[in-house]
Amino acid sequence: MKNYFERQFENEEFLLFRLSSVSRRVANACAEVYLAEFGITVPEWRLMAQIGRFGSISAKDIAEKISMDRVAISRAAAKCLADKLISESPHPADRRSKVLSFTPKGKALYKSVIPRACELANVIESGLTKTEAKLLKVLLDKVDASVAKIAPTLARDEDAA
């Protein structure tokens, strides 16, 4: 006979399974749209979203702000640089580091993706009432705070898909 923990772990409602599963499904759905409509991957969009929010920003700062692996950021930056969506220049305070910023082409793409990203978020929230959507955000903040107790060095992911 299985103990409480074994039964809990096998339950499809197990929190760690559900959070991971839903997160993956959201990311995959958004990835399909971003690639099909804009020719960019989710990591490229996340990088661009941070540049859009903060202006010129280093890859290190992006990694800290959105809990994204530095290798993934580096690959996304290399692709965006090759596609001439972003440019890099020496960091004013640390010449070993580079600061990323939009090219005119990148800024135009960013501005075209924002409404679609908001539309995707609205579709995802459409199954919820306004009260439920607000509550979900409050609950996610609480879960995020609890995760910080486990891994306090991880930066909070402040970016939408």
C-alpha positions in Angstrom: 0.0 0.0 0.0 1.3 3.4 -0.9 1.8 6.1 1.7 0.4 9.6 1.6 3.4 11.1 -0.2 3.4 8.4 -2.9 -0.3 8.9 -3.5 0.1 12.7 -3.6 2.9 12.5 -6.1 0.9 10.3 -8.4 -2.1 12.6 -8.4 -2.5 14.6 -11.6 -3.3 17.6 -9.3 0.1 17.5 -7.7 1.1 21.2 -7.6 4.6 20.8 -8.9 3.3 18.7 -11.9 0.4 21.1 -12.6 2.5 24.3 -12.5 5.2 22.8 -14.7 2.6 21.3 -17.1 0.5 24.5 -17.5 3.7 26.6 -17.8 5.0 24.4 -20.6 1.7 24.4 -22.4 1.5 28.2 -22.3 5.1 28.6 -23.5 4.6 26.1 -26.3 1.4 27.8 -27.5 3.0 31.2 -27.5 6.2 29.8 -29.1 4.1 28.5 -32.1 2.5 31.9 -32.5 5.7 33.9 -32.2 7.6 31.7 -34.6 4.8 31.5 -37.2 3.8 35.1 -37.1 7.0 36.9 -36.3 9.8 34.5 -36.9 11.2 34.6 -33.4 11.5 32.1 -30.6 10.2 32.6 -27.0 13.8 33.3 -25.7 14.3 35.9 -28.4 10.9 37.5 -27.5 11.8 37.4 -23.8 15.1 39.1 -24.5 13.4 41.7 -26.7 10.7 42.3 -24.1 13.4 43.2 -21.5 15.1 45.6 -23.9 11.7 47.1 -24.6 11.0 47.6 -20.9 14.4 48.8 -19.8 16.1 50.3 -22.9 19.7 49.4 -23.2 20.4 46.4 -20.9 23.1 43.8 -20.4 22.5 40.1 -20.9 23.6 39.6 -17.3 20.9 42.0 -16.1 18.3 40.3 -18.3 19.3 36.9 -16.8 18.8 38.3 -13.3 15.4 39.9 -14.1 13.7 37.0 -15.8 15.3 33.8 -14.4 16.5 32.8 -17.8 19.6 30.7 -18.4 22.6 32.8 -19.6 23.3 30.3 -22.4 19.7 30.7 -23.7 20.1 34.5 -23.5 23.4 34.4 -25.3 21.9 32.3 -28.1 18.8 34.6 -28.3 21.1 37.6 -28.4 23.3 36.1 -31.1 20.2 35.3 -33.3 18.8 38.8 -32.7 22.1 40.4 -33.5 22.4 38.3 -36.7 18.9 39.3 -37.7 19.8 42.9 -37.0 17.0 43.3 -34.4 19.4 44.4 -31.7 22.8 46.0 -31.5 25.5 45.8 -28.8 27.8 48.3 -27.4 30.4 48.4 -24.6 28.8 48.7 -21.1 29.6 52.2 -19.8 30.6 50.8 -16.3 32.2 47.5 -17.4 34.0 47.4 -20.6 34.1 43.5 -20.5 30.3 43.5 -20.7 28.0 44.5 -23.6 24.8 46.5 -23.5 22.0 45.4 -25.8 19.6 47.8 -27.5 17.1 47.8 -30.3 17.9 48.6 -33.9 15.0 50.4 -35.7 14.0 47.0 -37.2 14.0 45.4 -33.7 11.9 48.3 -32.2 9.4 47.9 -35.0 9.2 44.1 -34.5 8.8 44.6 -30.7 6.0 47.1 -31.2 4.2 44.6 -33.5 4.5 41.7 -31.1 3.2 43.6 -28.0 -0.5 43.6 -29.1 -0.3 39.9 -30.1 1.3 39.0 -26.8 -1.5 40.9 -25.0 -4.1 39.2 -27.1 -2.6 35.8 -26.2 -2.7 36.7 -22.5 -6.3 37.8 -22.9 -7.2 34.4 -24.6 -5.5 32.6 -21.7 -7.4 34.6 -19.1 -10.7 34.4 -21.0 -11.7 31.2 -19.2 -11.6 33.2 -15.9 -13.8 35.9 -14.5 -12.1 39.2 -13.7 -12.1 38.3 -10.1 -10.6 34.9 -10.8 -7.9 36.4 -13.0 -7.0 38.9 -10.2 -7.0 36.1 -7.6 -4.8 33.9 -9.8 -2.2 36.7 -10.0 -2.3 37.2 -6.2 -1.9 33.4 -5.8 1.0 33.2 -8.2 2.7 36.0 -6.3 2.3 34.0 -3.1 3.6 30.8 -4.8 6.6 32.9 -6.2 7.3 34.1 -2.7 7.3 30.6 -1.4 9.6 29.5 -4.2 12.0 32.2 -3.1 12.3 30.5 0.3 13.6 27.4 -1.5 15.8 29.1 -4.0 16.3 32.7 -2.8 19.0 33.4 -5.4 16.7 32.9 -8.3 15.4 36.2 -9.8 11.7 36.6 -10.1 10.4 36.0 -13.6 8.6 39.3 -14.3 8.0 38.7 -18.0 4.9 37.4 -19.7 5.2 34.6 -22.3 
